[in-house]
Amino acid sequence: MKRRKALLITGGYRDQGGARIRVLNHFDRMTGQFYYTWAPRIGILKRDTFFERVVFAFLKAWFTIKRNFCILFVRYDLVYIQTMFLEKWQFEQLKQKGAIICFDFDDAIYSYSKEEFEIVMQYVDKVIVATPHLRDYIKPYNKACRVVFSPVNTDVILPLNRVQDIFTIGWIGSPWTAPYLKNIEPVFKKMSGKIPFKLLIVGGEMALPGIDIECITWSEQAEVEALGRIDIGIMPLSNDEWSKMKGGYKLYLYMAAGKPAVASPYGINADIVIGGETGFLAETEKDWLSAFEKLQQDVALRREMGLKARKIAEQKYSYNVCTKQLLDFLNE
């Protein structure tokens, strides 16, 4: 089959999870099918210094010029848009050139602007979402919708049969999702002095007096290394519309690393975690405390759950599986 020309438009750069996990990593694995031009909305997010802020502004302007040039003057077989709401004229230009337009998202982004979201739905040919809950929302707008989970690289993230010196609870995320940790701060406070434990936080900040907490800046390498240093992973959420539409990616990470997870029972979390087999679902403080106590006391249970979780990650949530699912949908 002749390789097709694709334009990838992502909401962020490689340091933004959705762009990297749901788009770039897939298309890097489909080089036999597509060759692509990439035009993200912004460059790297880091802008702590004046120089970094200047570079950020320059790259954002440059990518805007590049994106508009591609839309106006280049014909593509496929245009794959992740989370970004293009304007009507941009969609019309792409349609005039005969491109198949796909739209990918993994959060309740329709809540930003329902009007803009509905414009997007008028023009796109196919929609790819991260959860069945998002698919159910999309169906009235576009029936050509497919769930492709946000995959993990099970060739890089491997289970390590290593028990930490102190029971280590891990969380991996971003500054935008770190506030969910506040939901279970009272649990950690109650555990303090009863259960010896440590918190390892990657990509966020947390401080609680009297509790051993290590916070690490996120990077792909730091993520992999941290997964080897934890005994269990957690994913607390709030019981609201935005949270219920989240994609559960951190749970896939823990599973790939062979770690049991404790998670709030909202949205896709309730589908991912098999209670009592690959982890525990916890809604109340009592639920969270009970799950932590069981896992802290029983190393054999952690290993058993971790092995089951890893097997499921390989079968359902790996790139080997999910990239094929995406490619099949694009070829339909």
ZANU-322182 format. One record per residue (C-alpha): residue number from 1; residue in one letter; x, y, z. Coordinates in pm, 1 decimal, always signed. Example, Ala and Ser with C-alpha at 12.3 -4.5 7.8 and 13.67 -1.06 7.14 Angstrom:
<rs>
R  nr rest        X        Y        Z
R   1    A  +1230.0   -450.0   +780.0
R   2    S  +1367.0   -106.0   +714.0
</rs>
This chain:
<rs>
R  nr rest        X        Y        Z
R   1    M     +0.0     +0.0     +0.0
R   2    K   +122.3   +349.1    -86.4
R   3    R   +219.3   +555.5   +216.5
R   4    R    -29.2   +832.3   +286.0
R   5    K    +46.5  +1192.2   +375.1
R   6    A    -80.7  +1300.6   +718.1
R   7    L    -96.3  +1630.3   +904.1
R   8    L    -88.4  +1593.9  +1282.6
R   9    I   -226.3  +1886.6  +1482.3
R  10    T   -184.1  +1839.8  +1856.3
R  11    G   -284.2  +2054.1  +2149.7
R  12    G    +63.1  +2036.3  +2299.8
R  13    Y   +423.9  +1935.4  +2245.9
R  14    R   +582.7  +1598.8  +2336.8
R  15    D   +588.4  +1695.6  +2704.7
R  16    Q   +206.9  +1705.7  +2695.7
R  17    G    +73.5  +1356.2  +2759.3
R  18    G   -214.5  +1352.9  +2512.4
R  19    A     -0.7  +1461.9  +2218.4
R  20    R   +275.8  +1214.6  +2292.0
R  21    I    +71.2   +915.1  +2405.8
R  22    R   -234.4   +936.8  +2181.3
R  23    V    -86.3  +1073.0  +1858.4
R  24    L   +289.9  +1090.0  +1807.4
R  25    N   +378.7   +750.3  +1951.6
R  26    H   +107.4   +588.4  +1738.2
R  27    F   +216.6   +750.8  +1414.0
R  28    D   +583.7   +676.5  +1485.6
R  29    R   +473.9   +312.0  +1485.0
R  30    M   +281.5   +350.3  +1157.4
R  31    T   +564.8   +474.4   +936.3
R  32    G   +489.1   +200.1   +684.9
R  33    Q   +141.8   +350.8   +637.5
R  34    F   +191.6   +726.1   +684.7
R  35    Y   +452.7   +996.3   +665.1
R  36    Y   +353.7  +1302.6   +858.8
R  37    T   +398.4  +1671.5   +919.5
R  38    W   +348.9  +1778.1  +1280.0
R  39    A   +210.0  +2120.9  +1376.1
R  40    P   +142.7  +2144.5  +1750.7
R  41    R    -40.8  +2437.8  +1907.4
R  42    I   +251.1  +2520.0  +2137.2
R  43    G   +608.8  +2418.1  +2204.4
R  44    I   +749.5  +2276.7  +2525.7
R  45    L   +554.5  +2390.7  +2832.3
R  46    K   +854.3  +2481.8  +3049.4
R  47    R   +879.2  +2860.9  +3078.1
R  48    D  +1022.3  +2942.0  +3418.3
R  49    T  +1285.2  +3190.2  +3299.0
R  50    F  +1252.8  +3497.9  +3077.4
R  51    F  +1444.0  +3320.4  +2799.7
R  52    E  +1212.2  +3018.3  +2817.8
R  53    R   +908.1  +3245.8  +2798.6
R  54    V  +1049.8  +3417.3  +2489.7
R  55    V  +1117.9  +3080.1  +2326.7
R  56    F   +766.9  +2960.9  +2417.1
R  57    A   +606.3  +3268.5  +2254.9
R  58    F   +826.1  +3238.7  +1945.7
R  59    L   +748.4  +2869.0  +1897.4
R  60    K   +375.5  +2923.8  +1946.6
R  61    A   +378.7  +3190.6  +1674.1
R  62    W   +592.5  +2974.1  +1446.9
R  63    F   +366.6  +2671.0  +1485.8
R  64    T    +61.4  +2886.5  +1409.7
R  65    I   +222.9  +3000.7  +1084.3
R  66    K   +328.4  +2645.3   +997.8
R  67    R    -17.3  +2504.8  +1073.0
R  68    N   -197.8  +2764.7   +862.8
R  69    F    +48.9  +2721.4   +574.9
R  70    C    -10.6  +2345.8   +576.6
R  71    I   -387.5  +2392.6   +582.8
R  72    L   -388.1  +2651.5   +304.1
R  73    F   -129.0  +2517.8    +63.2
R  74    V    -70.9  +2144.0   +115.1
R  75    R   -300.7  +1853.9    +37.1
R  76    Y   -312.9  +1570.9   +290.3
R  77    D   -478.6  +1232.0   +279.3
R  78    L   -539.7  +1241.9   +653.9
R  79    V   -557.1  +1524.0   +907.3
R  80    Y   -542.1  +1402.5  +1267.0
R  81    I   -638.8  +1664.8  +1525.4
R  82    Q   -589.4  +1609.7  +1897.4
R  83    T   -805.1  +1822.5  +2133.2
R  84    M   -764.1  +2145.6  +1935.0
R  85    F  -1068.6  +2338.2  +1810.1
R  86    L   -985.7  +2465.2  +1461.8
R  87    E  -1179.6  +2750.6  +1303.6
R  88    K  -1444.9  +2702.2  +1035.9
R  89    W  -1228.5  +2835.9   +754.0
R  90    Q   -954.0  +2588.4   +843.4
R  91    F  -1192.3  +2294.0   +833.0
R  92    E  -1337.3  +2418.1   +504.4
R  93    Q   -992.3  +2440.2   +348.7
R  94    L   -913.5  +2084.7   +455.1
R  95    K  -1245.5  +1957.8   +324.5
R  96    Q  -1196.8  +2129.1    -11.1
R  97    K   -868.1  +1941.3    -51.3
R  98    G  -1037.3  +1608.5    +18.0
R  99    A   -868.9  +1523.2   +347.1
R 100    I  -1015.2  +1269.0   +587.7
R 101    I  -1037.5  +1456.6   +917.7
R 102    C  -1005.9  +1273.9  +1248.4
R 103    F  -1049.7  +1423.3  +1594.0
R 104    D   -896.3  +1265.3  +1904.5
R 105    F   -955.4  +1359.1  +2268.8
R 106    D   -936.1  +1207.3  +2615.0
R 107    D  -1103.0  +1463.6  +2843.9
R 108    A  -1438.0  +1642.4  +2865.4
R 109    I  -1308.4  +1922.1  +2643.4
R 110    Y  -1659.8  +1991.5  +2514.7
R 111    S  -1714.7  +2170.8  +2845.0
R 112    Y  -1472.5  +2446.3  +2734.9
R 113    S  -1710.7  +2565.7  +2463.2
R 114    K  -2002.3  +2357.0  +2345.5
R 115    E  -2049.4  +2586.4  +2044.6
R 116    E  -1691.1  +2538.5  +1924.5
R 117    F  -1709.2  +2167.4  +1993.9
R 118    E  -2023.0  +2131.4  +1783.8
R 119    I  -1850.2  +2310.7  +1495.3
R 120    V  -1570.6  +2053.9  +1513.6
R 121    M  -1821.6  +1769.5  +1509.1
R 122    Q  -1984.2  +1910.7  +1194.0
R 123    Y  -1662.7  +1875.0   +996.1
R 124    V  -1477.9  +1568.8  +1125.8
R 125    D  -1515.8  +1229.3   +959.2
R 126    K  -1401.5  +1011.8  +1246.8
R 127    V  -1368.3  +1055.7  +1622.9
R 128    I  -1126.7   +868.7  +1848.8
R 129    V  -1179.7   +883.3  +2225.6
R 130    A  -1012.7   +733.3  +2530.8
R 131    T  -1313.8   +591.8  +2715.3
R 132    P  -1656.9   +438.5  +2656.0
R 133    H  -1804.4   +728.8  +2855.0
R 134    L  -1671.4   +979.9  +2600.2
R 135    R  -1795.4   +758.1  +2316.1
R 136    D  -2145.6   +761.3  +2462.7
R 137    Y  -2134.9  +1141.5  +2474.0
R 138    I  -2013.9  +1163.6  +2113.2
R 139    K  -2257.3   +919.4  +1950.3
R 140    P  -2535.9  +1177.1  +1894.1
R 141    Y  -2283.5  +1399.6  +1711.5
R 142    N  -2086.2  +1141.1  +1514.8
R 143    K  -2151.4   +767.7  +1492.6
R 144    A  -1807.5   +705.6  +1338.8
R 145    C  -1651.6   +700.7  +1684.2
R 146    R  -1404.2   +448.0  +1821.7
R 147    V  -1258.4   +395.1  +2169.3
R 148    V   -880.7   +356.8  +2161.7
R 149    F   -734.3   +347.3  +2511.7
R 150    S   -434.0   +568.5  +2593.0
R 151    P   -164.4   +301.1  +2561.4
R 152    V   +150.1   +226.9  +2757.7
R 153    N   +481.3   +106.0  +2622.9
R 154    T   +500.2   -240.9  +2776.1
R 155    D   +836.8   -295.3  +2603.6
R 156    V   +990.5    -17.1  +2814.3
R 157    I   +783.8    -30.8  +3132.7
R 158    L   +856.4   -370.3  +3285.5
R 159    P   +756.6   -528.6  +3616.2
R 160    L  +1028.5   -544.5  +3879.9
R 161    N   +987.6   -792.3  +4166.7
R 162    R  +1136.5   -545.4  +4410.3
R 163    V   +992.5   -475.8  +4755.4
R 164    Q  +1079.5   -130.2  +4886.5
R 165    D  +1237.6    -86.6  +5229.8
R 166    I   +932.9   +117.2  +5327.9
R 167    F   +585.4    +71.4  +5176.5
R 168    T   +585.5   +323.0  +4891.2
R 169    I   +267.3   +466.8  +4741.3
R 170    G   +315.9   +623.5  +4398.8
R 171    W   +126.8   +882.9  +4200.2
R 172    I   +219.5   +997.5  +3848.4
R 173    G    +52.5  +1295.0  +3684.0
R 174    S    +89.9  +1666.6  +3618.1
R 175    P    +44.8  +1996.6  +3804.4
R 176    W   -308.5  +2008.3  +3659.4
R 177    T   -413.0  +1674.4  +3808.3
R 178    A   -218.7  +1701.0  +4135.6
R 179    P   -514.4  +1871.3  +4314.9
R 180    Y   -690.1  +1532.1  +4316.2
R 181    L   -438.2  +1425.3  +4580.1
R 182    K   -604.8  +1665.4  +4823.4
R 183    N   -909.4  +1437.1  +4818.9
R 184    I   -720.2  +1175.9  +5019.4
R 185    E   -497.3  +1396.6  +5236.7
R 186    P   -708.6  +1304.9  +5543.1
R 187    V   -635.5   +937.6  +5468.6
R 188    F   -260.4   +995.9  +5469.4
R 189    K   -287.8  +1190.2  +5794.5
R 190    K   -476.8   +904.4  +5959.8
R 191    M   -222.2   +652.3  +5831.0
R 192    S    +68.4   +852.0  +5972.1
R 193    G   +195.6   +681.4  +6284.5
R 194    K    -10.5   +366.1  +6217.7
R 195    I   +139.8   +237.4  +5893.8
R 196    P   +497.8   +308.8  +5788.5
R 197    F   +477.5   +448.6  +5436.0
R 198    K   +624.2   +692.9  +5187.9
R 199    L   +463.6   +891.1  +4906.8
R 200    L   +644.5   +924.6  +4573.8
R 201    I   +487.3  +1199.0  +4361.7
R 202    V   +593.7  +1242.7  +3998.0
R 203    G   +483.8  +1552.8  +3808.5
R 204    G   +313.8  +1730.5  +4098.8
R 205    E   +375.0  +1886.2  +4439.7
R 206    M   +246.3  +1777.2  +4778.8
R 207    A   +353.4  +1855.1  +5135.2
R 208    L   +205.9  +1716.0  +5457.1
R 209    P   +375.0  +1767.6  +5795.1
R 210    G   +516.2  +1449.1  +5942.5
R 211    I   +477.0  +1244.4  +5623.0
R 212    D   +764.9  +1125.8  +5408.4
R 213    I   +695.3  +1267.9  +5063.1
R 214    E   +933.7  +1278.4  +4767.5
R 215    C   +832.4  +1493.6  +4469.1
R 216    I  +1003.6  +1444.6  +4133.9
R 217    T   +983.1  +1656.1  +3819.3
R 218    W   +823.9  +1455.0  +3540.8
R 219    S  +1020.5  +1323.6  +3245.5
R 220    E   +980.1  +1003.2  +3049.5
R 221    Q  +1289.0   +859.7  +3217.2
R 222    A  +1179.1   +974.3  +3564.5
R 223    E   +840.7   +811.9  +3507.4
R 224    V   +991.9   +473.0  +3424.7
R 225    E  +1237.8   +489.5  +3715.3
R 226    A   +965.5   +590.2  +3962.6
R 227    L   +747.1   +295.7  +3861.4
R 228    G  +1030.9    +68.7  +3972.3
R 229    R  +1045.4   +238.8  +4312.1
R 230    I   +682.3   +204.6  +4420.5
R 231    D   +483.3    -80.8  +4570.7
R 232    I   +138.3    +40.7  +4461.3
R 233    G     -7.1   +323.7  +4252.0
R 234    I   -303.8   +548.2  +4324.2
R 235    M   -555.2   +747.1  +4122.7
R 236    P   -791.6   +954.2  +4337.7
R 237    L  -1061.5  +1150.2  +4152.6
R 238    S  -1356.9  +1373.4  +4230.3
R 239    N  -1713.4  +1263.4  +4165.1
R 240    D  -1787.9  +1512.0  +3884.8
R 241    E  -1840.8  +1519.2  +3507.6
R 242    W  -1482.5  +1616.8  +3419.0
R 243    S  -1330.2  +1343.9  +3636.2
R 244    K  -1567.1  +1076.2  +3509.6
R 245    M  -1449.2  +1139.1  +3153.0
R 246    K  -1076.4  +1102.2  +3228.3
R 247    G   -882.9   +831.2  +3048.6
R 248    G   -722.2   +637.6  +3335.7
R 249    Y   -371.7   +649.9  +3188.0
R 250    K   -186.0   +642.0  +3520.1
R 251    L   -363.9   +316.0  +3603.6
R 252    Y   -229.4   +164.6  +3281.6
R 253    L   +119.5   +274.4  +3385.2
R 254    Y    +92.2   +102.1  +3722.6
R 255    M    -46.7   -211.9  +3558.1
R 256    A   +233.5   -226.4  +3302.1
R 257    A   +483.7   -201.1  +3587.3
R 258    G   +313.9   -489.8  +3765.5
R 259    K   +180.1   -276.1  +4051.1
R 260    P   -164.6   -302.0  +4210.6
R 261    A   -366.4    +20.1  +4209.0
R 262    V   -607.4   +189.5  +4444.3
R 263    A   -844.5   +425.1  +4265.1
R 264    S  -1165.4   +622.0  +4301.5
R 265    P  -1456.4   +427.3  +4147.6
R 266    Y  -1556.0   +697.6  +3898.2
R 267    G  -1560.9   +688.0  +3519.7
R 268    I  -1332.0   +441.2  +3349.4
R 269    N  -1149.9   +366.3  +3676.3
R 270    A  -1431.7   +129.4  +3767.6
R 271    D  -1373.3    -60.3  +3440.9
R 272    I   -994.1    -73.4  +3467.5
R 273    V   -940.9   -182.3  +3827.5
R 274    I  -1078.8   -525.8  +3906.8
R 275    G  -1154.2   -499.0  +4275.7
R 276    G   -970.9   -759.3  +4480.3
R 277    E   -781.9   -888.8  +4175.3
R 278    T   -568.7   -607.3  +4028.1
R 279    G   -622.1   -354.7  +4306.8
R 280    F   -901.3   -188.2  +4498.4
R 281    L  -1166.6    +72.6  +4425.8
R 282    A  -1198.3   +318.3  +4713.7
R 283    E  -1466.8   +582.3  +4760.4
R 284    T  -1465.5   +661.8  +5132.3
R 285    E  -1177.2   +730.1  +5369.8
R 286    K  -1247.6   +390.8  +5523.2
R 287    D  -1213.0   +226.6  +5179.2
R 288    W   -879.2   +392.9  +5115.4
R 289    L   -743.3   +304.7  +5460.8
R 290    S   -856.4    -56.3  +5429.1
R 291    A   -694.4    -93.1  +5084.9
R 292    F   -365.2    +59.4  +5201.6
R 293    E   -356.9   -159.5  +5512.6
R 294    K   -419.4   -480.4  +5315.5
R 295    L   -155.4   -401.0  +5055.8
R 296    Q   +100.8   -280.9  +5307.5
R 297    Q    +69.2   -598.4  +5514.1
R 298    D    +55.5   -856.0  +5234.3
R 299    V   +350.5   -861.1  +4994.0
R 300    A   +225.6  -1181.9  +4830.5
R 301    L   -109.5  -1016.3  +4753.7
R 302    R    +68.6   -721.8  +4592.8
R 303    R   +268.6   -954.7  +4371.3
R 304    E    -35.1  -1159.6  +4273.2
R 305    M   -235.6   -849.1  +4185.9
R 306    G    +59.5   -699.4  +4000.7
R 307    L   +104.1  -1007.9  +3781.8
R 308    K   -263.9  -1004.3  +3684.8
R 309    A   -249.4   -631.2  +3615.8
R 310    R    +57.2   -668.5  +3393.9
R 311    K   -106.9   -942.9  +3189.0
R 312    I   -414.0   -726.3  +3128.3
R 313    A   -195.3   -428.7  +3036.3
R 314    E    -24.3   -638.4  +2769.0
R 315    Q   -354.1   -771.4  +2635.5
R 316    K   -560.1   -447.6  +2632.7
R 317    Y   -355.4   -133.5  +2694.5
R 318    S    -23.8   -176.8  +2512.1
R 319    Y    +83.4     -1.7  +2191.9
R 320    N   +102.9   -343.1  +2024.2
R 321    V   -274.0   -367.1  +2067.3
R 322    C   -393.1     -6.2  +2056.2
R 323    T   -192.3   +110.9  +1754.2
R 324    K   -338.5   -173.8  +1550.4
R 325    Q   -689.7    -76.6  +1666.5
R 326    L   -629.4   +283.6  +1560.5
R 327    L   -481.3   +187.4  +1224.1
R 328    D   -773.0    -46.8  +1149.7
R 329    F  -1016.3   +238.0  +1224.5
R 330    L   -825.6   +482.5  +1004.7
R 331    N   -830.6   +229.7   +722.4
R 332    E  -1206.9   +169.6   +738.6
</rs>
